[in-house]
Amino acid sequence: MSRTLGVLAVVAALCVVSWAQLPGENPQPGPQYPHAELYGGYSYGMVNLFNSGRVARP
């Protein structure tokens, strides 16, 4: 009996937590600004000054 009550308490707690994470209202997205990508979209960890833009593979 106490195990069943424990399971029900856990399920109820999970329901409350999941309900608390529901989004309230959908905010409008911010303005989209044009941007420039350096190195053709590669991350800084993949290119450096000495490999002429070639992708560094581990």
N, CA, C and O of each residue as an XYZ file, in Angstrom:
232
protein
N       0.819     -1.199      0.000
C       0.000      0.000      0.000
C       0.863      1.264      0.000
O       0.591      2.207     -0.743
N       1.901      1.277      0.835
C       2.744      2.469      0.893
C       3.548      2.627     -0.393
O       3.853      3.747     -0.803
N       3.895      1.497     -1.036
C       4.615      1.595     -2.312
C       3.720      2.224     -3.372
O       4.184      3.035     -4.174
N       2.449      1.858     -3.381
C       1.507      2.434     -4.341
C       1.348      3.932     -4.102
O       1.300      4.712     -5.054
N       1.268      4.334     -2.847
C       1.167      5.757     -2.540
C       2.434      6.497     -2.949
O       2.367      7.638     -3.406
N       3.582      5.858     -2.790
C       4.831      6.470     -3.221
C       4.884      6.658     -4.724
O       5.326      7.698     -5.212
N       4.426      5.639     -5.465
C       4.396      5.739     -6.929
C       3.435      6.836     -7.356
O       3.746      7.615     -8.256
N       2.274      6.906     -6.723
C       1.311      7.952     -7.058
C       1.863      9.338     -6.730
O       1.617     10.290     -7.470
N       2.599      9.459     -5.640
C       3.190     10.749     -5.286
C       4.239     11.168     -6.313
O       4.321     12.342     -6.673
N       5.042     10.211     -6.786
C       6.055     10.527     -7.797
C       5.394     10.928     -9.100
O       5.818     11.896     -9.731
N       4.361     10.205     -9.519
C       3.653     10.537    -10.757
C       3.011     11.915    -10.643
O       3.063     12.701    -11.589
N       2.411     12.215     -9.503
C       1.799     13.534     -9.312
C       2.857     14.631     -9.340
O       2.621     15.700     -9.904
N       4.023     14.380     -8.737
C       5.092     15.378     -8.756
C       5.589     15.609    -10.178
O       5.846     16.749    -10.565
N       5.726     14.545    -10.956
C       6.159     14.696    -12.344
C       5.126     15.458    -13.169
O       5.489     16.254    -14.035
N       3.859     15.221    -12.909
C       2.812     15.962    -13.623
C       2.875     17.450    -13.293
O       2.726     18.291    -14.180
N       3.095     17.774    -12.031
C       3.181     19.180    -11.630
C       4.391     19.841    -12.267
O       4.302     20.975    -12.739
N       5.522     19.145    -12.285
C       6.734     19.713    -12.867
C       6.565     19.907    -14.366
O       6.971     20.939    -14.900
N       5.971     18.935    -15.056
C       5.791     19.083    -16.504
C       4.774     20.179    -16.817
O       4.915     20.876    -17.823
N       3.757     20.344    -15.981
C       2.773     21.399    -16.201
C       3.404     22.770    -15.994
O       3.040     23.731    -16.671
N       4.346     22.865    -15.062
C       4.992     24.146    -14.786
C       5.897     24.583    -15.930
O       6.223     25.766    -16.032
N       6.310     23.654    -16.796
C       7.204     23.991    -17.893
C       6.470     24.357    -19.172
O       7.112     24.697    -20.165
N       5.148     24.298    -19.176
C       4.405     24.650    -20.382
C       4.567     26.136    -20.673
O       4.516     26.955    -19.756
N       4.761     26.492    -21.940
C       4.911     27.915    -22.256
C       3.587     28.651    -22.093
O       2.529     28.132    -22.448
N       3.655     29.850    -21.558
C       2.450     30.636    -21.345
C       1.953     31.249    -22.638
O       0.913     30.845    -23.160
N       2.676     32.207    -23.151
C       2.304     32.853    -24.399
C       3.517     32.859    -25.303
O       4.652     32.874    -24.826
N       3.287     32.847    -26.590
C       4.384     32.832    -27.545
C       4.879     34.257    -27.774
O       4.155     35.078    -28.337
N       6.104     34.558    -27.345
C       6.625     35.905    -27.591
C       6.958     36.087    -29.062
O       7.311     35.135    -29.758
N       6.841     37.311    -29.519
C       7.175     37.611    -30.908
C       8.685     37.538    -31.088
O       9.434     38.008    -30.231
N       9.142     36.951    -32.196
C      10.589     36.890    -32.409
C      11.164     38.279    -32.638
O      10.496     39.163    -33.175
N      12.400     38.454    -32.228
C      13.068     39.735    -32.387
C      13.391     40.007    -33.841
O      13.273     39.121    -34.688
N      13.800     41.232    -34.130
C      14.134     41.571    -35.520
C      15.366     40.807    -35.983
O      16.302     40.590    -35.214
N      15.354     40.402    -37.247
C      16.479     39.686    -37.830
C      17.411     40.682    -38.488
O      17.017     41.403    -39.404
N      18.645     40.719    -38.021
C      19.634     41.625    -38.571
C      20.554     40.861    -39.521
O      20.840     39.686    -39.292
N      21.017     41.516    -40.583
C      21.992     40.838    -41.442
C      23.305     40.636    -40.688
O      23.689     41.460    -39.858
N      23.975     39.549    -40.984
C      25.231     39.276    -40.311
C      26.241     38.735    -41.312
O      25.875     38.189    -42.352
N      27.492     38.893    -40.986
C      28.582     38.399    -41.829
C      29.253     37.238    -41.107
O      29.533     37.317    -39.911
N      29.507     36.162    -41.840
C      30.170     35.007    -41.256
C      31.633     35.008    -41.653
O      31.975     35.135    -42.829
N      32.487     34.864    -40.660
C      33.910     34.787    -40.931
C      34.292     33.350    -41.280
O      33.691     32.406    -40.767
N      35.267     33.184    -42.129
C      35.799     31.877    -42.509
C      34.735     30.990    -43.149
O      34.794     29.769    -43.000
N      33.787     31.555    -43.842
C      32.803     30.750    -44.564
C      31.913     29.914    -43.676
O      31.443     28.863    -44.111
N      31.664     30.331    -42.458
C      30.761     29.604    -41.582
C      31.441     28.614    -40.664
O      30.773     28.021    -39.817
N      32.750     28.408    -40.794
C      33.436     27.488    -39.895
C      33.592     28.130    -38.522
O      33.606     29.354    -38.397
N      33.708     27.304    -37.507
C      33.923     27.853    -36.177
C      35.389     28.227    -36.012
O      36.240     27.810    -36.797
N      35.669     29.004    -34.998
C      37.037     29.437    -34.762
C      37.936     28.267    -34.356
O      39.148     28.315    -34.563
N      37.353     27.234    -33.788
C      38.164     26.083    -33.409
C      38.568     25.230    -34.584
O      39.477     24.408    -34.463
N      37.916     25.401    -35.725
C      38.211     24.559    -36.883
C      39.233     25.196    -37.812
O      39.842     24.492    -38.617
N      39.436     26.480    -37.729
C      40.392     27.158    -38.603
C      41.294     28.035    -37.757
O      40.914     28.473    -36.671
N      42.473     28.283    -38.255
C      43.358     29.233    -37.595
C      44.126     29.994    -38.663
O      43.816     29.874    -39.848
N      45.102     30.759    -38.274
C      45.802     31.614    -39.228
C      46.764     30.845    -40.125
O      47.200     31.377    -41.146
N      47.105     29.613    -39.775
C      48.181     28.930    -40.471
C      47.722     27.796    -41.383
O      48.563     27.167    -42.025
N      46.429     27.511    -41.466
C      46.028     26.398    -42.318
C      45.212     26.858    -43.522
O      44.600     26.023    -44.189
N      45.181     28.128    -43.817
C      44.555     28.691    -45.015
C      43.083     28.313    -45.140
O      42.588     28.155    -46.256
N      42.380     28.168    -44.036
C      40.960     27.884    -44.070
C      40.610     26.426    -44.227
O      39.429     26.091    -44.320
N      41.596     25.543    -44.259
C      41.290     24.121    -44.353
C      40.796     23.642    -42.997
O      41.265     24.108    -41.958
N      39.847     22.708    -43.009
C      39.230     22.250    -41.772
C      40.217     21.371    -41.017
O      40.767     20.423    -41.577
N      40.439     21.686    -39.752
C      41.324     20.878    -38.914
C      40.535     19.696    -38.377
O      39.589     19.883    -37.612
N      40.900     18.510    -38.758
C      40.212     17.297    -38.298
C      41.027     16.644    -37.189
O      42.247     16.524    -37.304
N      40.366     16.226    -36.124
C      41.112     15.579    -35.024
C      41.584     14.192    -35.391
O      42.221     13.522    -34.579
